Amino acid sequence: YFENVCDLIDWGGNAAEEGNRVRKAGNLSKNVHTGLPSPLADHARCSLIKGDFIYFHYGCDGQDDRGWGCGYRTIQTMASWLLLNFSPPKGQHTPPPSLPEIQHALVTMGDKPGSFSGSREWIGTFEASLVLDYFYDVPCKVVHVRGGGSELEQVAVAELHQHFEKHGSPVMMGGDRDNSSKGIVGVCTGEKGSYLLIVDPHYCGRQLEKAELQSRGWVAWKRVSSLDQSSFYNLCLPQTQKISN
């Protein structure tokens, strides 16, 4: 079924600026987080994503979006989870939108000017909430976390534990000084602090198996204390409790 999902995606491609759509079948990696050991032997609490998802990253569709497309790729990863785990009311399954489709949707909604289509402007968690609601009719909770270790350890970690236990869907995280989009698919807390299970969309290159993605650190547990303590962060949490299977 994963291969069929890749065939359904309207990849957009490099011809998007001319308004064309290029279909490109791909075999993207899925569930790239599985098999990673817990970061804490004595963890008191671990909360993980429920269900399947596909890993989207820079250039995975042939479009070179290095330096600006990480938010779009994280949205596509989140959208793949909705496609694979979400039963829409009308029974119409929507594949993850291409980068041009995401831009067009934001222009259509009035969030961006017409010049945004075909641009290389990055997007963040707020735009992610708009896009997921537009394509999937899924509301998102956006949480603002002020900079500083205590806020990250207390506010962000608590929100993530609650989200994964209640909703089970992937989360998008981004900030100001640390403006690199991250997909979050798990959180683990012990006596010495917490770790986030991060799916990093910044990988660009040939398709890798999950073992290699993990060994290279593109999918990894990262200490919360390793995040930029001077940056604020926003979380986009899809509210999927009532619609997941």
C-alpha positions in Angstrom: 0.0 0.0 0.0 2.9 2.3 0.7 4.0 2.0 -3.0 0.5 2.8 -4.1 0.6 6.0 -2.0 3.8 7.1 -3.7 2.2 6.5 -7.1 -0.8 8.7 -6.1 1.3 11.7 -5.1 1.2 14.6 -7.6 4.9 15.4 -7.2 4.8 18.9 -8.8 8.3 18.6 -10.1 10.5 21.2 -11.6 7.9 22.1 -14.2 5.6 23.5 -11.6 6.6 27.1 -12.4 4.9 26.6 -15.8 1.8 25.3 -14.1 2.5 21.7 -15.2 2.2 18.7 -12.9 4.7 15.9 -13.2 3.9 12.5 -11.7 6.9 10.6 -10.3 6.5 7.2 -8.7 8.7 6.8 -5.8 9.4 4.2 -3.1 10.0 6.4 0.0 11.1 5.0 3.3 8.4 4.4 5.9 8.3 4.1 9.7 11.9 5.2 9.8 11.8 5.5 13.6 11.2 1.8 14.3 14.0 -0.2 15.9 15.7 2.7 17.6 16.4 1.7 21.3 15.1 3.9 24.1 17.5 6.7 25.0 17.0 6.1 28.7 17.4 2.8 30.4 15.4 4.1 33.4 12.9 6.2 31.5 9.8 7.0 33.6 7.6 7.8 30.6 7.9 7.2 26.9 5.2 8.3 24.4 5.3 7.5 20.7 3.5 8.0 17.4 0.7 5.5 16.7 0.4 4.2 13.1 2.4 4.4 9.9 4.0 7.3 8.1 6.3 8.0 5.1 9.5 10.0 5.4 9.8 13.0 3.2 13.0 15.0 2.9 14.9 17.5 0.7 14.8 16.6 -2.9 12.9 13.3 -2.5 10.7 14.2 -5.5 13.4 15.6 -7.7 12.7 19.2 -6.7 15.8 20.9 -5.2 14.4 22.6 -2.1 17.5 22.7 0.0 17.6 25.7 2.3 13.9 26.5 2.2 11.7 23.4 1.9 12.1 21.7 5.3 8.7 22.9 6.5 7.0 21.6 3.4 8.7 18.2 3.8 7.6 17.9 7.4 4.0 18.8 6.3 4.2 16.0 3.7 5.4 13.5 6.4 2.4 14.5 8.6 0.1 14.3 5.6 1.3 10.8 4.9 0.2 9.8 8.4 -3.2 11.3 7.8 -3.5 9.4 4.5 -2.5 6.1 6.1 -4.4 6.4 9.4 -7.3 8.7 8.7 -10.7 7.8 7.4 -12.2 10.9 5.8 -16.0 11.3 6.1 -16.5 11.2 2.3 -14.2 8.2 1.8 -11.8 10.2 -0.4 -8.2 9.7 0.5 -5.9 12.7 -0.3 -2.3 11.9 -0.9 0.4 14.3 0.6 0.3 17.6 -1.4 3.3 18.5 -3.5 5.3 21.7 -2.8 3.5 23.7 -5.5 0.1 22.4 -4.2 1.0 23.6 -0.7 2.0 27.0 -2.0 -1.2 27.3 -4.1 -3.4 26.3 -1.1 -1.8 29.1 1.0 -2.5 31.6 -1.7 -6.0 30.4 -2.2 -6.7 30.7 1.5 -5.4 34.3 1.4 -2.5 33.6 3.8 0.1 34.4 1.1 0.1 36.8 -1.9 0.0 35.4 -5.4 3.8 35.9 -5.8 4.3 33.1 -3.2 3.4 30.4 -5.7 6.6 29.2 -7.4 8.8 31.0 -4.8 11.4 29.5 -2.5 9.9 31.1 0.7 10.0 28.8 3.7 6.9 28.1 5.9 6.5 27.2 9.6 4.1 25.6 12.0 1.3 28.2 11.5 1.2 27.5 7.8 1.4 23.8 8.5 -1.8 24.1 10.6 -3.6 25.9 7.7 -2.4 23.3 5.1 -3.5 20.2 7.1 -6.9 21.8 7.8 -7.3 22.7 4.1 -6.4 19.3 2.6 -7.6 17.0 5.4 -10.1 19.0 7.5 -8.0 18.3 10.5 -7.6 21.1 13.1 -4.2 21.7 14.7 -3.2 23.0 18.0 -0.3 25.4 17.8 1.7 25.8 21.1 4.2 28.6 21.6 7.1 27.7 23.9 9.3 30.5 25.1 13.1 30.1 25.0 14.9 28.5 27.9 15.5 25.0 29.1 12.8 25.0 31.8 10.1 26.0 29.3 11.2 23.3 26.8 11.5 20.6 29.5 8.2 21.5 31.2 5.8 23.0 28.6 6.9 21.3 25.4 7.6 17.9 26.8 4.3 17.8 28.7 2.4 18.9 25.5 4.1 16.2 23.5 3.4 13.4 26.0 -0.2 14.4 26.1 -0.4 14.6 22.3 1.1 11.2 21.5 -1.0 9.5 24.1 -4.2 11.1 23.0 -3.8 11.7 19.3 -0.8 9.6 18.1 0.0 11.8 15.1 3.4 13.4 14.1 4.2 16.9 15.3 6.0 19.7 13.6 8.4 21.8 15.6 10.2 25.0 14.6 11.5 28.3 16.1 13.1 31.6 15.5 16.9 31.3 16.1 16.5 27.6 15.5 14.2 27.9 12.4 14.9 24.4 11.0 11.7 22.4 10.8 11.7 19.1 12.7 9.2 16.2 12.7 8.7 14.8 16.2 7.4 11.3 16.5 8.1 10.5 20.2 9.2 11.8 23.6 11.0 10.0 26.4 11.4 11.4 29.9 13.6 10.2 32.8 15.1 11.6 36.0 17.9 13.4 34.1 15.7 15.1 31.5 13.9 14.3 28.3 14.6 13.3 24.7 12.7 14.0 21.5 12.5 11.4 18.6 13.3 13.7 15.6 12.7 12.9 12.0 14.9 15.4 10.2 13.7 16.6 6.7 17.1 18.1 5.8 18.6 14.9 4.4 19.2 15.2 0.6 20.6 12.4 -1.5 19.8 8.9 -2.7 17.1 7.0 -0.9 18.4 5.4 2.3 17.0 2.5 4.3 16.0 3.3 7.8 19.0 1.7 9.4 21.3 4.0 7.5 19.1 7.1 8.2 19.3 6.2 11.9 23.1 5.6 11.9 23.7 8.9 10.2 21.5 10.8 12.7 18.7 11.8 10.4 16.3 9.9 12.6 17.4 10.0 16.2 16.7 10.7 19.8 17.9 14.2 20.7 18.2 15.6 24.2 15.8 18.5 24.8 18.8 20.3 26.4 20.6 20.1 23.1 18.1 22.4 21.5 18.9 26.1 21.1 18.1 27.5 24.6 17.9 31.0 23.3 15.2 30.2 20.6 11.5 30.1 21.1 9.8 27.1 19.6 6.3 26.4 18.1 4.6 23.0 18.0 1.9 22.1 15.4 -0.1 19.2 16.9 -2.8 17.7 14.6 -5.9 17.0 16.7 -6.7 13.5 15.3 -8.1 11.7 18.3 -11.7 11.4 16.9 -10.6 10.5 13.3 -7.8 8.0 13.7 -8.6 4.4 13.2 
